């Protein structure tokens, strides 16, 4: 059976890592012939293309598939994808991300692909943007939804949001958690050499954040709370993983805001294979994003035995379970953020208990094997129902 996955670009990010794990895992199942189609990757976020290229014949780059709205390139991408699907005749086209999700679904449906599936990794509309943008994106998703046989969501919150917008019906949605290789996280220990290289000293309380350095990721909230955190927890340090167009802005804030000089460590872009080592240095992970399906780093931190503090946006509550695996706060609750960090810094047993519970909870639900097995079962069910199984 042939399946084509389509994504806008392969930057270092949760949706892209999920997609790559999916295609690599499915490719190891004899019944599946898998390809991954992506636009070109560029920018400070890094690229996963080398990993995909390591598998002969897996990756197909489509230069006309670009992230910004570009009528000419968008039309060309549609025509090229439709032609490709007509020629290769996949049983399934499975799209990811906004631009590839819309263009890819129309191209697949018009090429006569039996099953068109789309994964909603994060919302394309919501309170994080203005009314005009929401109207446009909601309309585009409704139109693309009419070309879609089934939706995969990384969190139930995504299904609720899209159903509330009139996109599909409840029978068309399946939640499949974004699984990953658990082993490096379950066995992680503090790496003294890495800590020394980053300037982190024993006895410091390390608050970590893993996200692109860009808008809506919650860095402004962290900086605005950090001054009070330093006052409440004198040993606190902040470890930021990720890169992006707002790095210089945040570095300036770290250098100029009262009391923050020397408190922030910018680790930059970290390869996915190295994230576990950095999580091993953290005492708590904070996730303050205002736009995220279900951030991959939340279960990764829990697998590493670290408690998490998250704003209750999108799917965060499905992993950050208040007083079980961490603390869940209302978006923008900076006093609450400061208070929870101070509580964890002052109560090692509470931090340990939350971490142990989180590690056990994630181990049962977020393995890479579970992700691939769930996709395999979904594909077979949909193809069987449509009469296209093994044709």
Helices and strands as residue ranges (DSSP letters): E 2-7, H 14-27, E 33-38, H 49-53, E 59-61, H 71-88, E 92-96, H 98-110, E 115-120, H 131-145, E 150-153, H 156-164, G 170-172, E 173-175, H 183-186, H 192-198, E 205-210, H 219-232, E 236-241, H 247-256, E 264-268, G 272-274, H 275-279, E 284-287, H 296-303, E 307-311, G 316-318, E 326-329, H 334-346, H 348-363, H 368-386
